[in-house]
Amino acid sequence: MKKFIQISGAPAPIGPYSQAVLINNTLYVSGQIPLNPMTGNLEVENVEIAANRVLSNIKSLVEEAGMSLSNVVKCSIFLKSMDDFSIVNGVYGSYFSENPPARETVQVAKLPMDVPIEISCIAIAD
């Protein structure tokens, strides 16, 4: 059975999609941008702040589904500039320090609301 995960701890979708969808034991988290769910403001002062906001939003969604970041098996990172790779990698590593998930990181021409980073992920319950 499909369950839609929507919480106040992650930004409301800016389009026709769900924050996350849980089906069986698998959670699919939509791409998260550095939007503060409490204020509705973007946190884009620098890419480190933006990456922390994105990963915090993901953490909130994963936890709402009854999982933790250790359940994340795959992430897709989209960057406005590959020049930010090492900074984002450092922030990412602070959230996934043990047995990090599989991932790819790509540079894209433009992201929603012209943000510098977007991350989506898949998590599987134990």
SEBAKOL-579125 format. One record per residue (C-alpha): z, y, x; residue number from 1; residue in three letters. Coordinates in nm, 4 decimals, padded with zeros to 6 digits, always signed. Example, Ala and Ser with C-alpha at 12.3 -4.5 7.8 and 13.67 -1.06 7.14 Angstrom:
2
<atom><Z>+00.7800</Z><Y>-00.4500</Y><X>+01.2300</X><dofi>1</dofi><mardren>ALA</mardren></atom>
<atom><Z>+00.7140</Z><Y>-00.1060</Y><X>+01.3670</X><dofi>2</dofi><mardren>SER</mardren></atom>
END
This chain:
126
<atom><Z>+00.0000</Z><Y>+00.0000</Y><X>+00.0000</X><dofi>1</dofi><mardren>MET</mardren></atom>
<atom><Z>-00.0908</Z><Y>+00.3465</Y><X>+00.1248</X><dofi>2</dofi><mardren>LYS</mardren></atom>
<atom><Z>+00.1849</Z><Y>+00.6093</Y><X>+00.1558</X><dofi>3</dofi><mardren>LYS</mardren></atom>
<atom><Z>+00.1177</Z><Y>+00.9744</Y><X>+00.2280</X><dofi>4</dofi><mardren>PHE</mardren></atom>
<atom><Z>+00.3626</Z><Y>+01.1355</Y><X>+00.4692</X><dofi>5</dofi><mardren>ILE</mardren></atom>
<atom><Z>+00.4139</Z><Y>+01.5065</Y><X>+00.4104</X><dofi>6</dofi><mardren>GLN</mardren></atom>
<atom><Z>+00.7249</Z><Y>+01.6820</Y><X>+00.5318</X><dofi>7</dofi><mardren>ILE</mardren></atom>
<atom><Z>+00.8577</Z><Y>+02.0294</Y><X>+00.5867</X><dofi>8</dofi><mardren>SER</mardren></atom>
<atom><Z>+00.9081</Z><Y>+01.9490</Y><X>+00.9564</X><dofi>9</dofi><mardren>GLY</mardren></atom>
<atom><Z>+00.5327</Z><Y>+01.9593</Y><X>+01.0191</X><dofi>10</dofi><mardren>ALA</mardren></atom>
<atom><Z>+00.2755</Z><Y>+02.2204</Y><X>+00.9174</X><dofi>11</dofi><mardren>PRO</mardren></atom>
<atom><Z>+00.1039</Z><Y>+02.1885</Y><X>+00.5813</X><dofi>12</dofi><mardren>ALA</mardren></atom>
<atom><Z>-00.2609</Z><Y>+02.0860</Y><X>+00.6151</X><dofi>13</dofi><mardren>PRO</mardren></atom>
<atom><Z>-00.5075</Z><Y>+02.3719</Y><X>+00.6450</X><dofi>14</dofi><mardren>ILE</mardren></atom>
<atom><Z>-00.7763</Z><Y>+02.1643</Y><X>+00.4731</X><dofi>15</dofi><mardren>GLY</mardren></atom>
<atom><Z>-00.8268</Z><Y>+01.8659</Y><X>+00.2419</X><dofi>16</dofi><mardren>PRO</mardren></atom>
<atom><Z>-00.6361</Z><Y>+01.6045</Y><X>+00.4427</X><dofi>17</dofi><mardren>TYR</mardren></atom>
<atom><Z>-00.2889</Z><Y>+01.4523</Y><X>+00.4629</X><dofi>18</dofi><mardren>SER</mardren></atom>
<atom><Z>-00.0420</Z><Y>+01.5212</Y><X>+00.7429</X><dofi>19</dofi><mardren>GLN</mardren></atom>
<atom><Z>-00.0148</Z><Y>+01.1467</Y><X>+00.7953</X><dofi>20</dofi><mardren>ALA</mardren></atom>
<atom><Z>-00.0966</Z><Y>+00.8236</Y><X>+00.6144</X><dofi>21</dofi><mardren>VAL</mardren></atom>
<atom><Z>+00.1093</Z><Y>+00.5055</Y><X>+00.6433</X><dofi>22</dofi><mardren>LEU</mardren></atom>
<atom><Z>-00.0615</Z><Y>+00.1809</Y><X>+00.5523</X><dofi>23</dofi><mardren>ILE</mardren></atom>
<atom><Z>+00.1108</Z><Y>-00.1503</Y><X>+00.6143</X><dofi>24</dofi><mardren>ASN</mardren></atom>
<atom><Z>+00.2866</Z><Y>-00.0899</Y><X>+00.9482</X><dofi>25</dofi><mardren>ASN</mardren></atom>
<atom><Z>+00.0379</Z><Y>+00.1621</Y><X>+01.0865</X><dofi>26</dofi><mardren>THR</mardren></atom>
<atom><Z>+00.0766</Z><Y>+00.5405</Y><X>+01.0754</X><dofi>27</dofi><mardren>LEU</mardren></atom>
<atom><Z>-00.2256</Z><Y>+00.7647</Y><X>+01.1228</X><dofi>28</dofi><mardren>TYR</mardren></atom>
<atom><Z>-00.1210</Z><Y>+01.1210</Y><X>+01.2110</X><dofi>29</dofi><mardren>VAL</mardren></atom>
<atom><Z>-00.3819</Z><Y>+01.3902</Y><X>+01.1531</X><dofi>30</dofi><mardren>SER</mardren></atom>
<atom><Z>-00.4617</Z><Y>+01.6309</Y><X>+01.4326</X><dofi>31</dofi><mardren>GLY</mardren></atom>
<atom><Z>-00.1714</Z><Y>+01.8683</Y><X>+01.4806</X><dofi>32</dofi><mardren>GLN</mardren></atom>
<atom><Z>-00.2129</Z><Y>+02.2234</Y><X>+01.6026</X><dofi>33</dofi><mardren>ILE</mardren></atom>
<atom><Z>+00.0638</Z><Y>+02.4532</Y><X>+01.7345</X><dofi>34</dofi><mardren>PRO</mardren></atom>
<atom><Z>+00.1581</Z><Y>+02.5826</Y><X>+01.3914</X><dofi>35</dofi><mardren>LEU</mardren></atom>
<atom><Z>+00.5294</Z><Y>+02.6377</Y><X>+01.3345</X><dofi>36</dofi><mardren>ASN</mardren></atom>
<atom><Z>+00.6080</Z><Y>+02.4673</Y><X>+01.0011</X><dofi>37</dofi><mardren>PRO</mardren></atom>
<atom><Z>+00.9013</Z><Y>+02.6957</Y><X>+00.9236</X><dofi>38</dofi><mardren>MET</mardren></atom>
<atom><Z>+00.7317</Z><Y>+03.0316</Y><X>+00.9886</X><dofi>39</dofi><mardren>THR</mardren></atom>
<atom><Z>+00.3651</Z><Y>+02.9431</Y><X>+00.9420</X><dofi>40</dofi><mardren>GLY</mardren></atom>
<atom><Z>+00.2920</Z><Y>+03.1217</Y><X>+01.2698</X><dofi>41</dofi><mardren>ASN</mardren></atom>
<atom><Z>+00.0900</Z><Y>+02.9841</Y><X>+01.5568</X><dofi>42</dofi><mardren>LEU</mardren></atom>
<atom><Z>+00.2837</Z><Y>+02.9282</Y><X>+01.8800</X><dofi>43</dofi><mardren>GLU</mardren></atom>
<atom><Z>+00.0125</Z><Y>+03.0004</Y><X>+02.1334</X><dofi>44</dofi><mardren>VAL</mardren></atom>
<atom><Z>+00.1743</Z><Y>+03.2364</Y><X>+02.3840</X><dofi>45</dofi><mardren>GLU</mardren></atom>
<atom><Z>+00.0688</Z><Y>+02.9835</Y><X>+02.6491</X><dofi>46</dofi><mardren>ASN</mardren></atom>
<atom><Z>-00.0539</Z><Y>+02.6251</Y><X>+02.6496</X><dofi>47</dofi><mardren>VAL</mardren></atom>
<atom><Z>+00.2890</Z><Y>+02.4849</Y><X>+02.7443</X><dofi>48</dofi><mardren>GLU</mardren></atom>
<atom><Z>+00.4484</Z><Y>+02.6378</Y><X>+02.4333</X><dofi>49</dofi><mardren>ILE</mardren></atom>
<atom><Z>+00.1512</Z><Y>+02.5247</Y><X>+02.2237</X><dofi>50</dofi><mardren>ALA</mardren></atom>
<atom><Z>+00.1697</Z><Y>+02.1652</Y><X>+02.3522</X><dofi>51</dofi><mardren>ALA</mardren></atom>
<atom><Z>+00.5453</Z><Y>+02.1498</Y><X>+02.2858</X><dofi>52</dofi><mardren>ASN</mardren></atom>
<atom><Z>+00.4940</Z><Y>+02.2696</Y><X>+01.9276</X><dofi>53</dofi><mardren>ARG</mardren></atom>
<atom><Z>+00.2173</Z><Y>+02.0150</Y><X>+01.8652</X><dofi>54</dofi><mardren>VAL</mardren></atom>
<atom><Z>+00.4231</Z><Y>+01.7252</Y><X>+02.0015</X><dofi>55</dofi><mardren>LEU</mardren></atom>
<atom><Z>+00.7305</Z><Y>+01.8408</Y><X>+01.8094</X><dofi>56</dofi><mardren>SER</mardren></atom>
<atom><Z>+00.5245</Z><Y>+01.8373</Y><X>+01.4891</X><dofi>57</dofi><mardren>ASN</mardren></atom>
<atom><Z>+00.4012</Z><Y>+01.4865</Y><X>+01.5692</X><dofi>58</dofi><mardren>ILE</mardren></atom>
<atom><Z>+00.7556</Z><Y>+01.3699</Y><X>+01.6410</X><dofi>59</dofi><mardren>LYS</mardren></atom>
<atom><Z>+00.8694</Z><Y>+01.4995</Y><X>+01.3001</X><dofi>60</dofi><mardren>SER</mardren></atom>
<atom><Z>+00.5918</Z><Y>+01.3145</Y><X>+01.1179</X><dofi>61</dofi><mardren>LEU</mardren></atom>
<atom><Z>+00.6490</Z><Y>+00.9892</Y><X>+01.3058</X><dofi>62</dofi><mardren>VAL</mardren></atom>
<atom><Z>+01.0227</Z><Y>+01.0041</Y><X>+01.2365</X><dofi>63</dofi><mardren>GLU</mardren></atom>
<atom><Z>+00.9641</Z><Y>+01.0743</Y><X>+00.8662</X><dofi>64</dofi><mardren>GLU</mardren></atom>
<atom><Z>+00.7723</Z><Y>+00.7450</Y><X>+00.8546</X><dofi>65</dofi><mardren>ALA</mardren></atom>
<atom><Z>+01.0799</Z><Y>+00.5668</Y><X>+00.9953</X><dofi>66</dofi><mardren>GLY</mardren></atom>
<atom><Z>+00.9451</Z><Y>+00.5342</Y><X>+01.3487</X><dofi>67</dofi><mardren>MET</mardren></atom>
<atom><Z>+00.9959</Z><Y>+00.7040</Y><X>+01.6843</X><dofi>68</dofi><mardren>SER</mardren></atom>
<atom><Z>+00.7594</Z><Y>+00.8246</Y><X>+01.9534</X><dofi>69</dofi><mardren>LEU</mardren></atom>
<atom><Z>+00.8007</Z><Y>+00.4836</Y><X>+02.1192</X><dofi>70</dofi><mardren>SER</mardren></atom>
<atom><Z>+00.5946</Z><Y>+00.3433</Y><X>+01.8270</X><dofi>71</dofi><mardren>ASN</mardren></atom>
<atom><Z>+00.2949</Z><Y>+00.5634</Y><X>+01.9148</X><dofi>72</dofi><mardren>VAL</mardren></atom>
<atom><Z>+00.0183</Z><Y>+00.3445</Y><X>+02.0580</X><dofi>73</dofi><mardren>VAL</mardren></atom>
<atom><Z>-00.2723</Z><Y>+00.5921</Y><X>+02.0822</X><dofi>74</dofi><mardren>LYS</mardren></atom>
<atom><Z>-00.3157</Z><Y>+00.9693</Y><X>+02.1165</X><dofi>75</dofi><mardren>CYS</mardren></atom>
<atom><Z>-00.6254</Z><Y>+01.1846</Y><X>+02.1212</X><dofi>76</dofi><mardren>SER</mardren></atom>
<atom><Z>-00.5866</Z><Y>+01.5219</Y><X>+02.2911</X><dofi>77</dofi><mardren>ILE</mardren></atom>
<atom><Z>-00.8391</Z><Y>+01.7983</Y><X>+02.2337</X><dofi>78</dofi><mardren>PHE</mardren></atom>
<atom><Z>-00.8243</Z><Y>+02.0970</Y><X>+02.4692</X><dofi>79</dofi><mardren>LEU</mardren></atom>
<atom><Z>-01.0032</Z><Y>+02.4284</Y><X>+02.4566</X><dofi>80</dofi><mardren>LYS</mardren></atom>
<atom><Z>-01.0047</Z><Y>+02.4220</Y><X>+02.8384</X><dofi>81</dofi><mardren>SER</mardren></atom>
<atom><Z>-00.9651</Z><Y>+02.1359</Y><X>+03.0849</X><dofi>82</dofi><mardren>MET</mardren></atom>
<atom><Z>-00.8023</Z><Y>+02.3932</Y><X>+03.3125</X><dofi>83</dofi><mardren>ASP</mardren></atom>
<atom><Z>-00.4920</Z><Y>+02.3316</Y><X>+03.0985</X><dofi>84</dofi><mardren>ASP</mardren></atom>
<atom><Z>-00.4915</Z><Y>+01.9550</Y><X>+03.1646</X><dofi>85</dofi><mardren>PHE</mardren></atom>
<atom><Z>-00.2090</Z><Y>+01.9460</Y><X>+03.4218</X><dofi>86</dofi><mardren>SER</mardren></atom>
<atom><Z>+00.0212</Z><Y>+02.1670</Y><X>+03.2127</X><dofi>87</dofi><mardren>ILE</mardren></atom>
<atom><Z>-00.0423</Z><Y>+01.9635</Y><X>+02.8977</X><dofi>88</dofi><mardren>VAL</mardren></atom>
<atom><Z>+00.0021</Z><Y>+01.6422</Y><X>+03.0957</X><dofi>89</dofi><mardren>ASN</mardren></atom>
<atom><Z>+00.3470</Z><Y>+01.7588</Y><X>+03.2071</X><dofi>90</dofi><mardren>GLY</mardren></atom>
<atom><Z>+00.4577</Z><Y>+01.8427</Y><X>+02.8527</X><dofi>91</dofi><mardren>VAL</mardren></atom>
<atom><Z>+00.3089</Z><Y>+01.5195</Y><X>+02.7172</X><dofi>92</dofi><mardren>TYR</mardren></atom>
<atom><Z>+00.4937</Z><Y>+01.3187</Y><X>+02.9827</X><dofi>93</dofi><mardren>GLY</mardren></atom>
<atom><Z>+00.8255</Z><Y>+01.4697</Y><X>+02.8708</X><dofi>94</dofi><mardren>SER</mardren></atom>
<atom><Z>+00.7693</Z><Y>+01.3249</Y><X>+02.5219</X><dofi>95</dofi><mardren>TYR</mardren></atom>
<atom><Z>+00.6270</Z><Y>+00.9903</Y><X>+02.6405</X><dofi>96</dofi><mardren>PHE</mardren></atom>
<atom><Z>+00.8179</Z><Y>+00.9180</Y><X>+02.9615</X><dofi>97</dofi><mardren>SER</mardren></atom>
<atom><Z>+00.8444</Z><Y>+00.5378</Y><X>+02.9228</X><dofi>98</dofi><mardren>GLU</mardren></atom>
<atom><Z>+00.5460</Z><Y>+00.3156</Y><X>+02.8446</X><dofi>99</dofi><mardren>ASN</mardren></atom>
<atom><Z>+00.3185</Z><Y>+00.5997</Y><X>+02.7310</X><dofi>100</dofi><mardren>PRO</mardren></atom>
<atom><Z>+00.0523</Z><Y>+00.5279</Y><X>+02.4690</X><dofi>101</dofi><mardren>PRO</mardren></atom>
<atom><Z>-00.3165</Z><Y>+00.4899</Y><X>+02.5400</X><dofi>102</dofi><mardren>ALA</mardren></atom>
<atom><Z>-00.5017</Z><Y>+00.8202</Y><X>+02.5155</X><dofi>103</dofi><mardren>ARG</mardren></atom>
<atom><Z>-00.8028</Z><Y>+01.0286</Y><X>+02.5917</X><dofi>104</dofi><mardren>GLU</mardren></atom>
<atom><Z>-00.8222</Z><Y>+01.3991</Y><X>+02.6636</X><dofi>105</dofi><mardren>THR</mardren></atom>
<atom><Z>-01.1404</Z><Y>+01.5916</Y><X>+02.5997</X><dofi>106</dofi><mardren>VAL</mardren></atom>
<atom><Z>-01.2488</Z><Y>+01.9527</Y><X>+02.6153</X><dofi>107</dofi><mardren>GLN</mardren></atom>
<atom><Z>-01.4038</Z><Y>+02.0836</Y><X>+02.2954</X><dofi>108</dofi><mardren>VAL</mardren></atom>
<atom><Z>-01.5974</Z><Y>+02.3989</Y><X>+02.2135</X><dofi>109</dofi><mardren>ALA</mardren></atom>
<atom><Z>-01.3561</Z><Y>+02.5237</Y><X>+01.9475</X><dofi>110</dofi><mardren>LYS</mardren></atom>
<atom><Z>-01.0502</Z><Y>+02.4082</Y><X>+01.7526</X><dofi>111</dofi><mardren>LEU</mardren></atom>
<atom><Z>-00.9164</Z><Y>+02.5120</Y><X>+01.4104</X><dofi>112</dofi><mardren>PRO</mardren></atom>
<atom><Z>-00.7680</Z><Y>+02.8631</Y><X>+01.4088</X><dofi>113</dofi><mardren>MET</mardren></atom>
<atom><Z>-00.8994</Z><Y>+02.8953</Y><X>+01.7676</X><dofi>114</dofi><mardren>ASP</mardren></atom>
<atom><Z>-00.5901</Z><Y>+02.7188</Y><X>+01.9100</X><dofi>115</dofi><mardren>VAL</mardren></atom>
<atom><Z>-00.5877</Z><Y>+02.5844</Y><X>+02.2686</X><dofi>116</dofi><mardren>PRO</mardren></atom>
<atom><Z>-00.4793</Z><Y>+02.2270</Y><X>+02.1785</X><dofi>117</dofi><mardren>ILE</mardren></atom>
<atom><Z>-00.4826</Z><Y>+01.9672</Y><X>+01.9018</X><dofi>118</dofi><mardren>GLU</mardren></atom>
<atom><Z>-00.3394</Z><Y>+01.6137</Y><X>+01.9165</X><dofi>119</dofi><mardren>ILE</mardren></atom>
<atom><Z>-00.3695</Z><Y>+01.3224</Y><X>+01.6750</X><dofi>120</dofi><mardren>SER</mardren></atom>
<atom><Z>-00.2080</Z><Y>+00.9810</Y><X>+01.7083</X><dofi>121</dofi><mardren>CYS</mardren></atom>
<atom><Z>-00.1599</Z><Y>+00.6320</Y><X>+01.5717</X><dofi>122</dofi><mardren>ILE</mardren></atom>
<atom><Z>+00.1809</Z><Y>+00.4625</Y><X>+01.5578</X><dofi>123</dofi><mardren>ALA</mardren></atom>
<atom><Z>+00.2665</Z><Y>+00.1040</Y><X>+01.4681</X><dofi>124</dofi><mardren>ILE</mardren></atom>
<atom><Z>+00.6074</Z><Y>-00.0069</Y><X>+01.3418</X><dofi>125</dofi><mardren>ALA</mardren></atom>
<atom><Z>+00.7789</Z><Y>-00.2865</Y><X>+01.5351</X><dofi>126</dofi><mardren>ASP</mardren></atom>
END
